[in-house]
Amino acid sequence: MAEEGIQSSVSIEFITLIKAVKFIDMKKSKRPRLSDIIPDEEYRKKVERGLKEGKELIGPDGIFTELLQSIVNAALEGEMDHHLSEERSKGEKNRRNGRGEKQVKTKGGTFGVHPPRDRNGTFDPVTVKKRKSTLNTGLDENILALYGKGNSVDDIHHLLKEIYGVECSTSAISAITERIWPEIIEWQQRPLKPCYAMMYLDGMHFRVKVDGVFVDRCVYSVYAVDTDGNRDVLGIYLSENESASEWGMVLEDLKRRGVQDIIIVSIDGLAGFKQAIDHVFPQTIVQRCIVHKIRNSVRFISDKEKKKICADLRKVYTAANKVQAQTALSVFRKKWGKHGERIADSWEKDWEELMSFMDFGENIRRMIYTTNPVEALHRVIRKVTKSKGAWISEKALTKQLYLTLISNEKSWKKKAYGFKAIQLELIEKFGERYEQWIV
């Protein structure tokens, strides 16, 4: 990660240097020499020596940091010349009034600049804004990227100092991450599509500090596939614990944001979950996760018998239809004695929800029989958050989750595989109810 940051920084800063030096005549030479870029012989020798010795290009002692400092000061002077020229063209009397001094943070290190001042106080430079101490070279974006990769504010503080030579306080870093909050609110409240073909609902738990005490918080994840096969995270919601009533409120929020219909929803075995879905979206088909059911079924089974029982249960959920599945379950009941009685009773209790996927073809069955898609999304998040024990607030956790999702979009925001065949089956089965929403 650090090496990637260095490469990114070098490219941005070096390109900035090349573009900013105005004495390069590209028409005369397509391959300018170092003497064209740095006419000052003494400084040029210093740069050449540093390059040969393998010194850092950027950072507090970087060989190009001094050049960048000179370019920034020259740019400020050029802005002042332009400003005074414009003032004179308007008939305004204005002139220079000395120079100020401040430290500027960049990805090339921290250095001093001397912004010129004018008598009327109307000069507002673009290169380094008034009352700002950061040169616009993507430092804010790097901080947000580091935060999204699971680094704490303290981690980012040390990384910026170590990699870029930038001394950025933890309070300043927190302020930068805080700027993303309006974007999060907008994302959470954005309008949604009127219909989704499949939706996966699941929760994950984190530790958060509330009123000085660390407590558990459940994050409700809504991961969906629209009528054209595009996957998207519709929202993340925080609550004290996971319950069917809280999921009902999440579904009501989806409805408020424009969702009118959901064809199929895949869920785990939370008590009352189906009833909560039926209340908000009564036409929706609810599929209970087969994988969760198997895990719960063999929870208290010895390792010696577990594999054999799982193999026989597989004959149930891979049957051609519900009748054959019921037959396979009856055989399972007789074969495994007390274990068979207990597990078969449990499956029969939830039979309709477990076997909903049997009403569809192989392609749709494969997509809905488990909540694995949303669990894969959670693995992406866990990969980033696993090193953190807890968060200082719910807001800090929400920022972390959002930035993690955004920085890993390529892994989850993609079209469902083979969706054309799935789309045709859904049109055949649901007709106008589904077809009206296809773009």
Protein Blocks (a to p, Z undefined) as FASTA:
>chain_A
ZZmmmmmmmmmmmmmmmmmmmkbcfklpmbdcfklmmmplklmmmmmmmmmnopafbdjk
lcklmmmmmmmmmmmmmmmmmmmmmmmmnopacddebjaddddddfkbccdddddddfko
paccfklgghiabdcehlmmmmmmmmmnopafklmmmmmmmmnopacdfklmmmmmmmmm
mmmmmmmmpccdfbdfbdcdddddddddeehiacdddddddddddfkopacdfbdcddfb
dcfklmmmmmmmmmmnopabdfbdcddfbehklmmmmmmmmmbccdddfklmmmmmmmmg
cfklmmmmmmmmmmmmmpfblklmmmmmmmmmmmnommmmmmmmmmmmmmmmmmmmmmpc
fklmmmmmpcklmmmmmmmmmmmmmmpmbdfbfklmmmmmmmmmmmmmmmmmccdehklm
mmmmmmmmnmmmlmmmpZZ
